[in-house]
Amino acid sequence: MELDIKYQGRVATTQDIEFIKKLIDKNSNDSRRSISKKLCKAWNWVQPNGVLRDMVCRGFMLRLESAGYIKLPPKKCNPNNPFVNRKKPAKVEIDQTPIQSPLSKIQPLEIRQVRHTPFEKLFNGLISQYHYLGYCHPVGEHLKYIVFTHERPVACFAWSSAPRHIGCRDKFIGWSPDIRKKNIHLIAYNSRFLILPWIQSLCLASHLLGRITKILAGDWEKVYNHSIYFLETFVDTERFKGTCYRAANWTYLGKTTGRGKNDQTNKPNRSIKAVYGYPLSKNFHKVLCHV
């Protein structure tokens, strides 16, 4: 029987509660982290690259405890949680000499995946300082890119796990809720795209969108042990027209509802965005709708 607890797409059941209670009783001297890891292994709750979904599992158990369904053992320590106590990215100092050149004059352009590299702090700082939304740690699986011309940064991309439900996207793909839940990890979301403000080069944005689509799936598979087959993004129509996405052959899918993923009111509470999508393979419908 399903309960009124839902966390990261998983709906708690009475069977889940009984299993977790028995696990806690059997390992009463274990830490919460140890119990979480045992639960992940028991449920095969792992990422496609084999890493345990430990943080998600602990969040799930905390939600169950706060609702009164389970009682976790007392905390043994209070380690720093970098996801909660996250510092604002440090300010970066880089060459801001204006570049106003045709695309051909700033070639070659090098696109580097910088997550878990010394350049990641530079990426975080640039997004924090120069993107209108600022820096927000990407959700779930994610990759970060900086585009360089002769070692000077000119642009940044962030790609992350896709939102669980977008009506116009789901209609375009044609999958059922159950299949969407199973295959949502095969979509990547372009959460940030920044051309640095002192860079002006006609068609640069659409050119980079075309370039990144040719390398993203391969990079994703190297890091997460699975490929991706579809890309999506939101465009704030109060600020932008989506010209570069259309020029790069992205498809307009529709608009968001403006209600957010946890809405309980059915009323818009944020700006409505245009949704664009880009298939990475000809058979993306078949792959994404595969049971």
C-alpha positions in Angstrom: 0.0 0.0 0.0 1.3 3.4 -1.0 1.7 6.1 1.7 1.6 9.9 1.4 5.4 10.1 1.2 7.2 10.8 -2.0 10.9 11.6 -2.3 13.0 12.0 -5.5 10.3 10.1 -7.5 10.0 7.2 -5.1 6.7 6.6 -3.3 7.0 5.0 0.1 4.9 1.9 0.7 4.0 0.0 3.9 6.3 -2.8 2.7 9.2 -0.2 2.5 8.5 0.9 6.1 8.5 -2.7 7.4 11.7 -3.5 5.6 13.5 -0.3 6.9 12.3 -1.0 10.5 13.7 -4.5 10.4 17.0 -3.2 8.9 17.3 -0.6 11.7 16.5 -3.2 14.4 19.0 -5.7 13.0 21.7 -3.0 12.9 20.8 -0.9 15.9 24.5 0.0 16.7 25.2 1.2 13.2 25.4 4.8 12.1 22.7 6.4 9.9 25.1 6.4 7.0 25.9 2.7 7.5 22.2 1.8 7.5 21.6 4.0 4.4 24.3 2.1 2.5 22.9 -1.2 3.5 19.5 -0.1 2.4 20.9 1.1 -1.0 22.5 -2.3 -1.5 19.4 -4.2 -0.5 17.2 -2.2 -2.9 19.9 -2.0 -5.6 19.5 1.8 -5.3 22.5 2.7 -7.4 23.4 5.1 -10.1 24.1 3.7 -13.6 27.8 4.0 -12.9 27.4 1.8 -9.9 27.7 4.5 -7.1 25.2 4.0 -4.3 22.5 6.7 -4.1 23.4 7.2 -0.5 22.5 10.9 -0.1 19.1 10.3 -1.7 18.5 7.3 0.5 19.3 9.3 3.6 17.0 12.0 2.6 14.2 9.4 2.0 14.7 8.0 5.5 14.7 11.4 7.1 11.5 12.2 5.4 10.0 9.0 6.7 11.2 9.7 10.2 9.8 13.3 10.2 6.4 11.8 9.1 6.6 9.4 12.1 6.9 6.2 10.1 10.4 5.1 11.3 12.8 5.9 14.1 16.4 6.3 13.1 19.3 5.7 15.5 20.7 8.8 17.2 23.3 10.8 15.2 26.9 9.8 16.0 28.4 13.0 14.5 27.4 16.1 12.7 29.7 16.2 9.6 29.6 19.2 7.4 27.1 18.9 4.6 28.5 20.6 1.6 25.1 20.6 -0.2 23.5 22.6 2.7 26.5 24.7 3.8 27.6 25.6 0.4 29.8 28.7 0.0 29.2 31.1 -2.8 31.8 30.6 -5.5 34.9 32.8 -5.1 35.2 35.8 -7.4 37.4 35.2 -10.4 39.8 37.6 -12.0 40.2 37.1 -15.8 41.1 39.1 -18.8 38.1 41.2 -19.8 39.5 42.8 -22.9 36.6 43.0 -25.4 36.6 40.5 -28.3 34.5 41.8 -31.2 35.4 39.5 -34.0 33.8 37.2 -36.6 33.6 33.6 -35.6 36.4 32.7 -38.0 38.7 35.1 -36.2 38.4 33.5 -32.8 38.9 30.0 -33.9 40.0 27.4 -32.8 37.5 27.1 -30.0 38.2 24.4 -27.4 35.3 23.0 -25.4 36.6 21.5 -22.1 34.6 19.4 -19.7 35.8 20.9 -16.4 33.8 19.1 -13.6 36.3 17.5 -11.1 39.2 19.5 -12.7 41.1 22.5 -11.6 39.0 24.6 -13.9 35.7 23.9 -12.0 36.2 26.8 -9.6 36.7 29.1 -12.6 33.4 27.8 -14.1 31.5 28.3 -10.9 32.9 31.8 -10.4 32.0 32.9 -14.0 28.5 31.6 -13.7 28.1 33.2 -10.3 29.3 36.6 -11.5 28.0 36.9 -15.0 24.9 34.6 -15.5 21.6 36.4 -14.6 20.5 33.4 -12.5 23.8 33.1 -10.7 25.3 29.8 -9.6 23.2 26.9 -8.3 24.7 23.5 -7.8 23.4 21.3 -10.6 20.9 18.6 -9.6 21.9 14.9 -9.9 24.1 13.9 -12.7 25.8 16.9 -14.3 28.7 18.1 -16.4 30.3 21.5 -16.7 32.0 23.0 -19.8 34.1 26.1 -20.5 34.8 27.2 -24.0 38.3 28.7 -24.6 39.8 30.7 -27.4 43.6 30.7 -27.1 43.2 29.9 -23.4 40.8 32.7 -22.8 37.3 31.7 -21.5 34.5 32.9 -23.8 31.5 30.8 -22.8 30.2 28.2 -20.2 27.6 25.4 -20.4 26.0 23.4 -17.5 24.1 20.2 -18.1 22.2 18.3 -15.5 19.5 15.7 -14.8 16.2 16.6 -16.5 13.2 17.8 -14.5 10.9 14.8 -13.8 7.8 16.2 -15.5 7.4 18.8 -18.2 4.0 18.5 -19.9 4.9 19.6 -23.4 8.1 17.6 -23.4 6.4 14.4 -22.3 3.7 14.9 -24.9 6.4 15.4 -27.6 8.2 12.2 -26.6 5.0 10.3 -26.1 6.0 8.2 -23.0 3.8 7.1 -20.2 4.4 8.2 -16.6 5.9 4.8 -15.7 8.3 4.8 -18.7 9.2 8.4 -18.0 10.2 7.5 -14.5 12.3 4.6 -15.8 14.0 6.5 -18.6 14.2 10.2 -17.5 18.0 9.7 -16.9 18.4 9.5 -20.6 17.7 13.2 -21.0 20.0 16.1 -20.1 18.9 19.6 -19.2 20.9 22.7 -20.3 20.6 24.6 -17.0 23.1 27.3 -17.8 24.5 28.8 -21.0 26.6 31.9 -20.8 28.5 33.9 -23.4 30.8 36.2 -21.3 29.6 39.8 -21.7 32.7 41.2 -23.3 32.6 38.6 -26.1 30.7 39.6 -29.2 30.9 37.3 -32.2 28.0 36.8 -34.6 26.5 33.2 -34.5 28.9 32.1 -31.7 26.0 30.9 -29.5 24.4 28.7 -32.1 27.8 27.5 -33.3 28.6 26.3 -29.7 25.3 24.7 -29.3 26.0 22.7 -32.5 29.4 21.7 -31.2 28.3 20.6 -27.8 25.6 18.3 -29.1 28.3 16.2 -30.8 30.4 15.6 -27.7 27.9 15.6 -24.8 26.6 12.1 -25.0 30.1 10.6 -25.1 31.2 12.6 -22.1 28.1 11.6 -20.2 28.7 7.9 -20.9 32.3 8.2 -19.7 31.2 9.7 -16.4 27.9 8.0 -15.7 28.1 4.8 -17.6 25.0 5.5 -19.7 24.4 7.6 -22.8 21.8 10.4 -23.3 19.4 10.7 -26.3 17.6 14.0 -25.9 18.5 17.5 -24.7 16.1 20.2 -23.3 16.3 23.7 -22.0 14.1 26.5 -20.7 14.1 30.0 -22.2 12.8 32.9 -20.2 10.8 34.7 -22.8 10.7 37.9 -20.8 14.5 38.2 -21.4 15.3 36.1 -24.5 13.8 35.0 -27.8 15.5 31.6 -28.0 17.1 32.7 -31.3 20.4 30.8 -30.9 18.5 27.5 -30.0 16.3 27.8 -33.1 19.3 28.6 -35.2 21.0 25.5 -33.9 17.9 23.4 -35.0 16.4 22.9 -31.5 12.6 22.3 -31.6 10.2 24.5 -29.7 8.0 22.1 -27.6 5.7 24.5 -25.8 5.6 26.3 -22.5 6.0 25.5 -18.9 3.0 26.0 -16.5 4.9 28.3 -14.2 4.0 26.2 -11.2 7.2 24.3 -10.3 7.7 20.6 -9.4 6.2 20.8 -5.8 3.2 23.0 -6.5 0.1 22.3 -4.5 -2.0 25.3 -5.6 -2.3 24.7 -9.4 -1.6 28.4 -9.9 1.5 29.9 -11.6 4.1 31.1 -9.0 7.1 31.8 -11.3 7.7 33.0 -14.8 6.6 30.8 -17.7 9.4 29.5 -19.9 9.6 28.3 -23.5 10.8 24.7 -23.7 13.1 23.6 -26.5 14.4 20.1 -27.2 17.1 18.5 -29.3 17.2 14.8 -30.2 20.7 13.2 -30.2 19.8 10.2 -32.2 17.2 9.4 -34.9 15.7 6.6 -32.8 15.3 8.7 -29.7 11.5 8.1 -29.5 12.1 4.3 -29.6 14.8 4.4 -26.9 13.0 6.8 -24.5 9.7 4.9 -24.8 11.4 1.5 -24.4 9.8 -0.4 -21.5 
